[in-house]
Every structure is written in C-alpha cells, then in structure tokens.
Amino acid sequence: MNSKVWQELETIEEKEKVQYITSVERIGIAKGIAKGRVEGRVEGESRLLKRQL
C-alpha cells in the first residue's frame, strides 16, 4: 500500500475512534511476540551454557 492509503486509514480510524485492533497492529504484535520468544530462547541457552562451564 502506498503512504496516502495508510494516511487515509489512520485519519478514518482516528475520526471514528475505532475500538478494535487493526490488521497492522496485529502484525506488529505478532512480530513482537515472535521476537520476544527468540530473545528469551537465546538468553535461556546462554544461561545454560554459562552454568555448564
């Protein structure tokens, strides 16, 4: 989508005070959760290796 379409969507959502999570927000949340899981797994593996050493 081009930036004009995104701007129009944001304007409509703000004007109508939409009370739901947009598709863009859902994608962002999903990416954040996935990133957190990866970071948590890496941290856990790092702690395990330090204990083993």
N, CA and C atoms as a LAMMPS dump frame, in Angstrom:
ITEM: TIMESTEP
0
ITEM: NUMBER OF ATOMS
159
ITEM: BOX BOUNDS ff ff ff
-5.0000000000000000e+02 5.0000000000000000e+02
-5.0000000000000000e+02 5.0000000000000000e+02
-5.0000000000000000e+02 5.0000000000000000e+02
ITEM: ATOMS id mol type element x y z
1 1 1 N 0.846 -1.19 0
2 1 2 C 0 0 0
3 1 3 C 0.881 1.239 0
4 2 1 N 0.394 2.254 -0.637
5 2 2 C 1.194 3.473 -0.618
6 2 3 C 0.879 4.305 0.62
7 3 1 N 1.696 5.296 0.851
8 3 2 C 1.571 6.076 2.09
9 3 3 C 0.275 6.865 2.153
10 4 1 N -0.255 7.276 1.014
11 4 2 C -1.514 8.024 1.025
12 4 3 C -2.661 7.164 1.558
13 5 1 N -2.699 5.904 1.16
14 5 2 C -3.74 4.993 1.648
15 5 3 C -3.613 4.82 3.153
16 6 1 N -2.378 4.625 3.642
17 6 2 C -2.159 4.468 5.09
18 6 3 C -2.605 5.722 5.834
19 7 1 N -2.295 6.888 5.281
20 7 2 C -2.689 8.137 5.93
21 7 3 C -4.21 8.256 6.004
22 8 1 N -4.881 7.873 4.928
23 8 2 C -6.346 7.928 4.915
24 8 3 C -6.932 6.959 5.939
25 9 1 N -6.373 5.756 6.025
26 9 2 C -6.845 4.789 7.023
27 9 3 C -6.662 5.32 8.433
28 10 1 N -5.513 5.893 8.703
29 10 2 C -5.257 6.447 10.041
30 10 3 C -6.231 7.572 10.353
31 11 1 N -6.515 8.411 9.372
32 11 2 C -7.452 9.517 9.569
33 11 3 C -8.846 8.995 9.893
34 12 1 N -9.292 8.007 9.138
35 12 2 C -10.621 7.427 9.374
36 12 3 C -10.685 6.787 10.753
37 13 1 N -9.665 6.001 11.099
38 13 2 C -9.663 5.328 12.396
39 13 3 C -9.658 6.325 13.545
40 14 1 N -8.902 7.388 13.41
41 14 2 C -8.854 8.397 14.466
42 14 3 C -10.194 9.125 14.562
43 15 1 N -10.741 9.488 13.422
44 15 2 C -12.005 10.229 13.4
45 15 3 C -13.147 9.403 13.978
46 16 1 N -13.178 8.13 13.652
47 16 2 C -14.249 7.257 14.112
48 16 3 C -13.96 6.658 15.491
49 17 1 N -12.751 6.909 16.002
50 17 2 C -12.325 6.369 17.299
51 17 3 C -12.585 4.857 17.359
52 18 1 N -12.027 4.178 16.404
53 18 2 C -12.203 2.742 16.268
54 18 3 C -11.665 2.038 17.512
55 19 1 N -12.447 1.098 18.055
56 19 2 C -12.098 0.447 19.305
57 19 3 C -11.555 -0.97 19.113
58 20 1 N -11.094 -1.298 17.922
59 20 2 C -10.578 -2.626 17.666
60 20 3 C -9.104 -2.545 17.28
61 21 1 N -8.463 -3.665 17.219
62 21 2 C -7.065 -3.704 16.803
63 21 3 C -7.028 -3.858 15.293
64 22 1 N -6.291 -2.984 14.638
65 22 2 C -6.204 -3.037 13.182
66 22 3 C -5.317 -4.194 12.741
67 23 1 N -5.391 -4.518 11.476
68 23 2 C -4.552 -5.58 10.922
69 23 3 C -3.079 -5.246 11.083
70 24 1 N -2.74 -3.997 10.888
71 24 2 C -1.346 -3.563 11.021
72 24 3 C -0.876 -3.755 12.457
73 25 1 N -1.73 -3.419 13.417
74 25 2 C -1.384 -3.608 14.821
75 25 3 C -1.225 -5.085 15.152
76 26 1 N -2.105 -5.916 14.608
77 26 2 C -1.999 -7.363 14.84
78 26 3 C -0.669 -7.903 14.33
79 27 1 N -0.269 -7.452 13.149
80 27 2 C 1.005 -7.899 12.581
81 27 3 C 2.147 -7.457 13.485
82 28 1 N 2.103 -6.215 13.953
83 28 2 C 3.148 -5.715 14.848
84 28 3 C 3.215 -6.484 16.147
85 29 1 N 2.065 -6.798 16.704
86 29 2 C 2.019 -7.57 17.954
87 29 3 C 2.6 -8.961 17.726
88 30 1 N 2.208 -9.6 16.64
89 30 2 C 2.701 -10.95 16.341
90 30 3 C 4.213 -10.948 16.164
91 31 1 N 4.725 -9.936 15.464
92 31 2 C 6.183 -9.844 15.272
93 31 3 C 6.88 -9.617 16.612
94 32 1 N 6.289 -8.793 17.464
95 32 2 C 6.878 -8.529 18.773
96 32 3 C 6.922 -9.774 19.634
97 33 1 N 5.849 -10.55 19.598
98 33 2 C 5.801 -11.794 20.374
99 33 3 C 6.853 -12.768 19.87
100 34 1 N 6.951 -12.897 18.55
101 34 2 C 7.938 -13.817 17.966
102 34 3 C 9.35 -13.387 18.33
103 35 1 N 9.616 -12.087 18.265
104 35 2 C 10.95 -11.58 18.61
105 35 3 C 11.261 -11.851 20.08
106 36 1 N 10.278 -11.644 20.936
107 36 2 C 10.466 -11.903 22.36
108 36 3 C 10.773 -13.354 22.654
109 37 1 N 10.102 -14.244 21.94
110 37 2 C 10.364 -15.674 22.129
111 37 3 C 11.786 -16.027 21.723
112 38 1 N 12.218 -15.498 20.594
113 38 2 C 13.582 -15.777 20.124
114 38 3 C 14.597 -15.241 21.124
115 39 1 N 14.396 -14.005 21.577
116 39 2 C 15.323 -13.416 22.545
117 39 3 C 15.334 -14.212 23.839
118 40 1 N 14.167 -14.656 24.288
119 40 2 C 14.095 -15.449 25.509
120 40 3 C 14.813 -16.779 25.374
121 41 1 N 14.661 -17.403 24.225
122 41 2 C 15.325 -18.68 23.977
123 41 3 C 16.841 -18.496 23.964
124 42 1 N 17.304 -17.45 23.316
125 42 2 C 18.745 -17.181 23.258
126 42 3 C 19.281 -16.906 24.656
127 43 1 N 18.563 -16.126 25.437
128 43 2 C 19.005 -15.826 26.799
129 43 3 C 19.043 -17.094 27.65
130 44 1 N 18.03 -17.936 27.515
131 44 2 C 17.995 -19.189 28.267
132 44 3 C 19.145 -20.111 27.904
133 45 1 N 19.431 -20.211 26.614
134 45 2 C 20.543 -21.053 26.174
135 45 3 C 21.872 -20.5 26.666
136 46 1 N 21.992 -19.174 26.678
137 46 2 C 23.213 -18.541 27.162
138 46 3 C 23.426 -18.85 28.645
139 47 1 N 22.367 -18.763 29.438
140 47 2 C 22.471 -19.065 30.866
141 47 3 C 22.843 -20.53 31.097
142 48 1 N 22.256 -21.405 30.319
143 48 2 C 22.548 -22.824 30.452
144 48 3 C 24.018 -23.091 30.145
145 49 1 N 24.531 -22.511 29.078
146 49 2 C 25.941 -22.716 28.727
147 49 3 C 26.876 -22.166 29.796
148 50 1 N 26.526 -21.017 30.385
149 50 2 C 27.355 -20.445 31.445
150 50 3 C 27.379 -21.368 32.657
151 51 1 N 26.234 -21.948 33.002
152 51 2 C 26.2 -22.881 34.138
153 51 3 C 27.014 -24.126 33.86
154 52 1 N 26.979 -24.601 32.626
155 52 2 C 27.717 -25.807 32.284
156 52 3 C 29.225 -25.577 32.306
157 53 1 N 29.622 -24.356 32.009
158 53 2 C 31.051 -24.049 32.024
159 53 3 C 31.52 -23.913 33.448
